[in-house]
Amino acid sequence: MINESRLLNEANSFFLQRNFEKALFIYAQLSSTFKDNKEYPIYALFCDIASEDEEKALSLYDYFSVVKEDSLEEAITYVEDIVDAYDGDIDKMMEMLKDLSLSTVDALDAIKYEDFKKLISARGSFRIAFEDIMFSTKVAIENKDDFFDFVTKLIDNDFNSTAYTYLDGFNEYFAYDDEIEKLYKRLEEKNFAANNQ
């Protein structure tokens, strides 16, 4: 008998380690074994996206992981809309861009952390503000304190793979910093806890 949750944890672990081929193999196995589960094909889709853009795939994974806790249907619909937009559905892409907050549209490439904090205030929560910008905008970090604050909030809001991406990207600038080590440790503990539920 297949241990479904163990297999899913294993696939998710491979995905987060960027071992997309192994993750895809397990997601495909889960999809074919549990045909009624709508979640597994979405994870397989993330692996496919990763072959073209790893960061987008990891961001989508993070978003999906957070939103599915509230509504699996909403999370699946959003991911399908994003994928359709990537596949060249210009109308859908334009509609999604219209939905972004004004401050996001003003700075589609990057938003200063100070401006992002204003967006958090306007939207009422870090999670909602980050979901608004995560697929179109990078957060421009200008100092160490903002960096640690931002990554801590990513971890607190379960955007774990995005937190890893920021940590890995800035690690060379803050090498051997105790705060970096603490943040990596928190992520490892969260991943361990999530995989052992």
ChimeraX commands (.cxc) that place a marker at each C-alpha (Angstrom):
marker #1 position 0.00,0.00,0.00 radius 0.5
marker #1 position 1.27,3.47,-0.94 radius 0.5
marker #1 position 1.90,5.90,1.92 radius 0.5
marker #1 position 0.40,8.98,0.24 radius 0.5
marker #1 position 1.54,11.65,2.69 radius 0.5
marker #1 position 5.07,10.24,2.90 radius 0.5
marker #1 position 5.35,10.29,-0.90 radius 0.5
marker #1 position 4.02,13.84,-1.08 radius 0.5
marker #1 position 6.50,15.00,1.57 radius 0.5
marker #1 position 9.31,13.29,-0.34 radius 0.5
marker #1 position 8.27,14.93,-3.63 radius 0.5
marker #1 position 7.96,18.35,-1.97 radius 0.5
marker #1 position 11.39,17.90,-0.42 radius 0.5
marker #1 position 12.93,17.09,-3.84 radius 0.5
marker #1 position 11.15,20.10,-5.33 radius 0.5
marker #1 position 12.48,22.51,-2.68 radius 0.5
marker #1 position 15.98,21.08,-3.19 radius 0.5
marker #1 position 15.52,21.94,-6.90 radius 0.5
marker #1 position 15.68,18.29,-7.87 radius 0.5
marker #1 position 12.72,18.76,-10.20 radius 0.5
marker #1 position 13.04,15.50,-12.17 radius 0.5
marker #1 position 12.75,13.31,-9.05 radius 0.5
marker #1 position 9.93,15.50,-7.72 radius 0.5
marker #1 position 8.07,15.24,-11.05 radius 0.5
marker #1 position 8.40,11.47,-11.06 radius 0.5
marker #1 position 6.75,11.19,-7.63 radius 0.5
marker #1 position 4.07,13.82,-8.39 radius 0.5
marker #1 position 3.21,11.91,-11.57 radius 0.5
marker #1 position 2.99,8.67,-9.59 radius 0.5
marker #1 position 0.67,10.35,-7.07 radius 0.5
marker #1 position -1.45,11.86,-9.87 radius 0.5
marker #1 position -1.95,8.51,-11.60 radius 0.5
marker #1 position -2.62,6.62,-8.36 radius 0.5
marker #1 position -4.96,9.21,-6.82 radius 0.5
marker #1 position -6.82,10.45,-9.91 radius 0.5
marker #1 position -9.40,12.44,-7.90 radius 0.5
marker #1 position -6.77,14.57,-6.17 radius 0.5
marker #1 position -6.56,17.90,-8.02 radius 0.5
marker #1 position -3.50,19.04,-6.08 radius 0.5
marker #1 position -0.93,16.57,-7.45 radius 0.5
marker #1 position -1.11,17.63,-11.12 radius 0.5
marker #1 position -0.51,21.24,-10.00 radius 0.5
marker #1 position 2.74,20.21,-8.33 radius 0.5
marker #1 position 3.77,18.38,-11.50 radius 0.5
marker #1 position 3.03,21.57,-13.43 radius 0.5
marker #1 position 5.44,23.49,-11.15 radius 0.5
marker #1 position 8.18,21.02,-12.12 radius 0.5
marker #1 position 7.44,21.71,-15.78 radius 0.5
marker #1 position 7.60,25.48,-15.19 radius 0.5
marker #1 position 10.92,24.98,-13.35 radius 0.5
marker #1 position 12.49,23.66,-16.55 radius 0.5
marker #1 position 12.10,27.19,-17.98 radius 0.5
marker #1 position 12.15,29.40,-14.87 radius 0.5
marker #1 position 13.07,27.97,-11.48 radius 0.5
marker #1 position 12.33,31.16,-9.54 radius 0.5
marker #1 position 8.80,31.45,-10.98 radius 0.5
marker #1 position 8.17,27.79,-10.17 radius 0.5
marker #1 position 9.36,28.21,-6.59 radius 0.5
marker #1 position 7.28,31.38,-6.15 radius 0.5
marker #1 position 4.19,29.63,-7.50 radius 0.5
marker #1 position 4.85,26.70,-5.18 radius 0.5
marker #1 position 5.08,29.07,-2.21 radius 0.5
marker #1 position 1.91,30.89,-3.19 radius 0.5
marker #1 position 0.01,27.65,-3.77 radius 0.5
marker #1 position 1.19,26.17,-0.45 radius 0.5
marker #1 position -0.07,29.20,1.46 radius 0.5
marker #1 position -3.39,29.78,-0.35 radius 0.5
marker #1 position -4.47,26.11,-0.49 radius 0.5
marker #1 position -4.75,26.16,3.32 radius 0.5
marker #1 position -7.69,28.59,2.92 radius 0.5
marker #1 position -9.10,27.35,-0.38 radius 0.5
marker #1 position -7.66,24.63,-2.60 radius 0.5
marker #1 position -10.04,25.57,-5.44 radius 0.5
marker #1 position -8.98,29.23,-5.33 radius 0.5
marker #1 position -5.30,28.25,-5.29 radius 0.5
marker #1 position -5.72,25.90,-8.28 radius 0.5
marker #1 position -7.68,28.52,-10.27 radius 0.5
marker #1 position -5.05,31.18,-9.61 radius 0.5
marker #1 position -2.19,28.89,-10.67 radius 0.5
marker #1 position -4.06,27.91,-13.84 radius 0.5
marker #1 position -4.65,31.60,-14.64 radius 0.5
marker #1 position -0.96,32.38,-14.13 radius 0.5
marker #1 position 0.06,29.47,-16.36 radius 0.5
marker #1 position -2.40,30.53,-19.08 radius 0.5
marker #1 position -0.93,34.03,-18.90 radius 0.5
marker #1 position 2.62,32.65,-19.25 radius 0.5
marker #1 position 1.48,30.59,-22.21 radius 0.5
marker #1 position 0.66,33.75,-24.12 radius 0.5
marker #1 position -2.94,34.57,-23.20 radius 0.5
marker #1 position -2.39,38.33,-23.52 radius 0.5
marker #1 position -5.92,39.28,-22.40 radius 0.5
marker #1 position -5.55,37.26,-19.23 radius 0.5
marker #1 position -2.09,38.70,-18.56 radius 0.5
marker #1 position -3.45,42.24,-18.99 radius 0.5
marker #1 position -6.35,41.47,-16.65 radius 0.5
marker #1 position -3.95,40.18,-14.01 radius 0.5
marker #1 position -1.76,43.24,-14.36 radius 0.5
marker #1 position -4.82,45.46,-13.83 radius 0.5
marker #1 position -5.51,43.58,-10.60 radius 0.5
marker #1 position -2.14,44.52,-9.16 radius 0.5
marker #1 position -2.10,47.41,-6.74 radius 0.5
marker #1 position -1.17,50.84,-8.11 radius 0.5
marker #1 position 2.12,50.98,-6.29 radius 0.5
marker #1 position 3.05,47.66,-7.87 radius 0.5
marker #1 position 2.20,48.83,-11.38 radius 0.5
marker #1 position 4.30,51.96,-10.84 radius 0.5
marker #1 position 7.34,49.77,-10.21 radius 0.5
marker #1 position 6.91,46.50,-12.09 radius 0.5
marker #1 position 10.62,45.66,-11.96 radius 0.5
marker #1 position 11.42,46.52,-8.36 radius 0.5
marker #1 position 9.88,48.16,-5.35 radius 0.5
marker #1 position 11.96,49.70,-2.57 radius 0.5
marker #1 position 11.53,48.02,0.77 radius 0.5
marker #1 position 10.27,51.30,2.27 radius 0.5
marker #1 position 7.53,51.43,-0.40 radius 0.5
marker #1 position 6.79,47.76,0.13 radius 0.5
marker #1 position 6.25,48.44,3.86 radius 0.5
marker #1 position 3.70,51.11,2.85 radius 0.5
marker #1 position 2.00,48.53,0.64 radius 0.5
marker #1 position 1.86,46.16,3.64 radius 0.5
marker #1 position 0.12,48.90,5.65 radius 0.5
marker #1 position -2.30,49.63,2.82 radius 0.5
marker #1 position -3.13,45.96,2.23 radius 0.5
marker #1 position -3.33,45.09,5.93 radius 0.5
marker #1 position -0.87,42.19,5.97 radius 0.5
marker #1 position 2.54,41.14,4.73 radius 0.5
marker #1 position 1.11,38.03,3.11 radius 0.5
marker #1 position -1.47,39.90,0.98 radius 0.5
marker #1 position 1.02,42.60,-0.01 radius 0.5
marker #1 position 3.63,40.03,-1.01 radius 0.5
marker #1 position 1.08,37.99,-2.99 radius 0.5
marker #1 position 0.27,41.22,-4.90 radius 0.5
marker #1 position 3.83,41.62,-6.12 radius 0.5
marker #1 position 5.49,38.20,-5.97 radius 0.5
marker #1 position 5.13,37.33,-9.67 radius 0.5
marker #1 position 5.91,40.72,-11.18 radius 0.5
marker #1 position 8.16,42.65,-8.85 radius 0.5
marker #1 position 11.34,42.16,-6.88 radius 0.5
marker #1 position 11.79,43.85,-3.53 radius 0.5
marker #1 position 14.86,46.10,-3.62 radius 0.5
marker #1 position 16.72,45.73,-0.35 radius 0.5
marker #1 position 19.10,48.57,0.44 radius 0.5
marker #1 position 20.45,47.64,3.85 radius 0.5
marker #1 position 21.10,44.67,6.10 radius 0.5
marker #1 position 18.35,45.41,8.63 radius 0.5
marker #1 position 15.70,45.56,5.91 radius 0.5
marker #1 position 17.02,42.33,4.43 radius 0.5
marker #1 position 16.75,40.45,7.74 radius 0.5
marker #1 position 13.31,41.96,8.41 radius 0.5
marker #1 position 12.05,40.97,4.96 radius 0.5
marker #1 position 13.40,37.40,5.04 radius 0.5
marker #1 position 12.06,36.89,8.58 radius 0.5
marker #1 position 8.60,37.98,7.40 radius 0.5
marker #1 position 8.84,35.62,4.39 radius 0.5
marker #1 position 9.57,32.74,6.78 radius 0.5
marker #1 position 6.81,33.79,9.20 radius 0.5
marker #1 position 4.31,33.78,6.32 radius 0.5
marker #1 position 5.42,30.39,4.90 radius 0.5
marker #1 position 7.07,31.73,1.74 radius 0.5
marker #1 position 9.94,29.37,2.48 radius 0.5
marker #1 position 11.40,28.72,-0.96 radius 0.5
marker #1 position 11.32,32.45,-1.70 radius 0.5
marker #1 position 13.15,33.05,1.59 radius 0.5
marker #1 position 15.80,30.52,0.51 radius 0.5
marker #1 position 16.17,32.34,-2.81 radius 0.5
marker #1 position 16.77,35.67,-1.08 radius 0.5
marker #1 position 19.17,34.11,1.45 radius 0.5
marker #1 position 21.12,32.34,-1.28 radius 0.5
marker #1 position 21.22,35.50,-3.38 radius 0.5
marker #1 position 22.55,37.70,-0.59 radius 0.5
marker #1 position 24.71,35.11,1.15 radius 0.5
marker #1 position 27.88,36.28,-0.59 radius 0.5
marker #1 position 27.35,39.81,0.76 radius 0.5
marker #1 position 26.68,38.72,4.33 radius 0.5
marker #1 position 28.83,35.59,4.42 radius 0.5
marker #1 position 29.39,34.13,7.89 radius 0.5
marker #1 position 26.86,36.50,9.42 radius 0.5
marker #1 position 25.18,35.04,12.52 radius 0.5
marker #1 position 21.77,36.38,11.45 radius 0.5
marker #1 position 22.02,34.57,8.09 radius 0.5
marker #1 position 22.86,31.34,9.90 radius 0.5
marker #1 position 19.86,31.81,12.23 radius 0.5
marker #1 position 17.51,32.38,9.29 radius 0.5
marker #1 position 18.78,29.28,7.47 radius 0.5
marker #1 position 18.33,27.32,10.71 radius 0.5
marker #1 position 14.71,28.54,11.08 radius 0.5
marker #1 position 13.97,27.48,7.51 radius 0.5
marker #1 position 15.49,24.06,8.07 radius 0.5
marker #1 position 13.42,23.61,11.25 radius 0.5
marker #1 position 10.22,24.67,9.44 radius 0.5
marker #1 position 10.90,22.30,6.55 radius 0.5
marker #1 position 11.68,19.47,8.95 radius 0.5
marker #1 position 8.47,20.13,10.90 radius 0.5
marker #1 position 6.40,20.33,7.70 radius 0.5
marker #1 position 7.84,17.07,6.39 radius 0.5
marker #1 position 7.18,15.25,9.66 radius 0.5
marker #1 position 3.53,16.17,10.20 radius 0.5
marker link #1:1,2 radius 0.2
marker link #1:2,3 radius 0.2
marker link #1:3,4 radius 0.2
marker link #1:4,5 radius 0.2
marker link #1:5,6 radius 0.2
marker link #1:6,7 radius 0.2
marker link #1:7,8 radius 0.2
marker link #1:8,9 radius 0.2
marker link #1:9,10 radius 0.2
marker link #1:10,11 radius 0.2
marker link #1:11,12 radius 0.2
marker link #1:12,13 radius 0.2
marker link #1:13,14 radius 0.2
marker link #1:14,15 radius 0.2
marker link #1:15,16 radius 0.2
marker link #1:16,17 radius 0.2
marker link #1:17,18 radius 0.2
marker link #1:18,19 radius 0.2
marker link #1:19,20 radius 0.2
marker link #1:20,21 radius 0.2
marker link #1:21,22 radius 0.2
marker link #1:22,23 radius 0.2
marker link #1:23,24 radius 0.2
marker link #1:24,25 radius 0.2
marker link #1:25,26 radius 0.2
marker link #1:26,27 radius 0.2
marker link #1:27,28 radius 0.2
marker link #1:28,29 radius 0.2
marker link #1:29,30 radius 0.2
marker link #1:30,31 radius 0.2
marker link #1:31,32 radius 0.2
marker link #1:32,33 radius 0.2
marker link #1:33,34 radius 0.2
marker link #1:34,35 radius 0.2
marker link #1:35,36 radius 0.2
marker link #1:36,37 radius 0.2
marker link #1:37,38 radius 0.2
marker link #1:38,39 radius 0.2
marker link #1:39,40 radius 0.2
marker link #1:40,41 radius 0.2
marker link #1:41,42 radius 0.2
marker link #1:42,43 radius 0.2
marker link #1:43,44 radius 0.2
marker link #1:44,45 radius 0.2
marker link #1:45,46 radius 0.2
marker link #1:46,47 radius 0.2
marker link #1:47,48 radius 0.2
marker link #1:48,49 radius 0.2
marker link #1:49,50 radius 0.2
marker link #1:50,51 radius 0.2
marker link #1:51,52 radius 0.2
marker link #1:52,53 radius 0.2
marker link #1:53,54 radius 0.2
marker link #1:54,55 radius 0.2
marker link #1:55,56 radius 0.2
marker link #1:56,57 radius 0.2
marker link #1:57,58 radius 0.2
marker link #1:58,59 radius 0.2
marker link #1:59,60 radius 0.2
marker link #1:60,61 radius 0.2
marker link #1:61,62 radius 0.2
marker link #1:62,63 radius 0.2
marker link #1:63,64 radius 0.2
marker link #1:64,65 radius 0.2
marker link #1:65,66 radius 0.2
marker link #1:66,67 radius 0.2
marker link #1:67,68 radius 0.2
marker link #1:68,69 radius 0.2
marker link #1:69,70 radius 0.2
marker link #1:70,71 radius 0.2
marker link #1:71,72 radius 0.2
marker link #1:72,73 radius 0.2
marker link #1:73,74 radius 0.2
marker link #1:74,75 radius 0.2
marker link #1:75,76 radius 0.2
marker link #1:76,77 radius 0.2
marker link #1:77,78 radius 0.2
marker link #1:78,79 radius 0.2
marker link #1:79,80 radius 0.2
marker link #1:80,81 radius 0.2
marker link #1:81,82 radius 0.2
marker link #1:82,83 radius 0.2
marker link #1:83,84 radius 0.2
marker link #1:84,85 radius 0.2
marker link #1:85,86 radius 0.2
marker link #1:86,87 radius 0.2
marker link #1:87,88 radius 0.2
marker link #1:88,89 radius 0.2
marker link #1:89,90 radius 0.2
marker link #1:90,91 radius 0.2
marker link #1:91,92 radius 0.2
marker link #1:92,93 radius 0.2
marker link #1:93,94 radius 0.2
marker link #1:94,95 radius 0.2
marker link #1:95,96 radius 0.2
marker link #1:96,97 radius 0.2
marker link #1:97,98 radius 0.2
marker link #1:98,99 radius 0.2
marker link #1:99,100 radius 0.2
marker link #1:100,101 radius 0.2
marker link #1:101,102 radius 0.2
marker link #1:102,103 radius 0.2
marker link #1:103,104 radius 0.2
marker link #1:104,105 radius 0.2
marker link #1:105,106 radius 0.2
marker link #1:106,107 radius 0.2
marker link #1:107,108 radius 0.2
marker link #1:108,109 radius 0.2
marker link #1:109,110 radius 0.2
marker link #1:110,111 radius 0.2
marker link #1:111,112 radius 0.2
marker link #1:112,113 radius 0.2
marker link #1:113,114 radius 0.2
marker link #1:114,115 radius 0.2
marker link #1:115,116 radius 0.2
marker link #1:116,117 radius 0.2
marker link #1:117,118 radius 0.2
marker link #1:118,119 radius 0.2
marker link #1:119,120 radius 0.2
marker link #1:120,121 radius 0.2
marker link #1:121,122 radius 0.2
marker link #1:122,123 radius 0.2
marker link #1:123,124 radius 0.2
marker link #1:124,125 radius 0.2
marker link #1:125,126 radius 0.2
marker link #1:126,127 radius 0.2
marker link #1:127,128 radius 0.2
marker link #1:128,129 radius 0.2
marker link #1:129,130 radius 0.2
marker link #1:130,131 radius 0.2
marker link #1:131,132 radius 0.2
marker link #1:132,133 radius 0.2
marker link #1:133,134 radius 0.2
marker link #1:134,135 radius 0.2
marker link #1:135,136 radius 0.2
marker link #1:136,137 radius 0.2
marker link #1:137,138 radius 0.2
marker link #1:138,139 radius 0.2
marker link #1:139,140 radius 0.2
marker link #1:140,141 radius 0.2
marker link #1:141,142 radius 0.2
marker link #1:142,143 radius 0.2
marker link #1:143,144 radius 0.2
marker link #1:144,145 radius 0.2
marker link #1:145,146 radius 0.2
marker link #1:146,147 radius 0.2
marker link #1:147,148 radius 0.2
marker link #1:148,149 radius 0.2
marker link #1:149,150 radius 0.2
marker link #1:150,151 radius 0.2
marker link #1:151,152 radius 0.2
marker link #1:152,153 radius 0.2
marker link #1:153,154 radius 0.2
marker link #1:154,155 radius 0.2
marker link #1:155,156 radius 0.2
marker link #1:156,157 radius 0.2
marker link #1:157,158 radius 0.2
marker link #1:158,159 radius 0.2
marker link #1:159,160 radius 0.2
marker link #1:160,161 radius 0.2
marker link #1:161,162 radius 0.2
marker link #1:162,163 radius 0.2
marker link #1:163,164 radius 0.2
marker link #1:164,165 radius 0.2
marker link #1:165,166 radius 0.2
marker link #1:166,167 radius 0.2
marker link #1:167,168 radius 0.2
marker link #1:168,169 radius 0.2
marker link #1:169,170 radius 0.2
marker link #1:170,171 radius 0.2
marker link #1:171,172 radius 0.2
marker link #1:172,173 radius 0.2
marker link #1:173,174 radius 0.2
marker link #1:174,175 radius 0.2
marker link #1:175,176 radius 0.2
marker link #1:176,177 radius 0.2
marker link #1:177,178 radius 0.2
marker link #1:178,179 radius 0.2
marker link #1:179,180 radius 0.2
marker link #1:180,181 radius 0.2
marker link #1:181,182 radius 0.2
marker link #1:182,183 radius 0.2
marker link #1:183,184 radius 0.2
marker link #1:184,185 radius 0.2
marker link #1:185,186 radius 0.2
marker link #1:186,187 radius 0.2
marker link #1:187,188 radius 0.2
marker link #1:188,189 radius 0.2
marker link #1:189,190 radius 0.2
marker link #1:190,191 radius 0.2
marker link #1:191,192 radius 0.2
marker link #1:192,193 radius 0.2
marker link #1:193,194 radius 0.2
marker link #1:194,195 radius 0.2
marker link #1:195,196 radius 0.2
marker link #1:196,197 radius 0.2
view
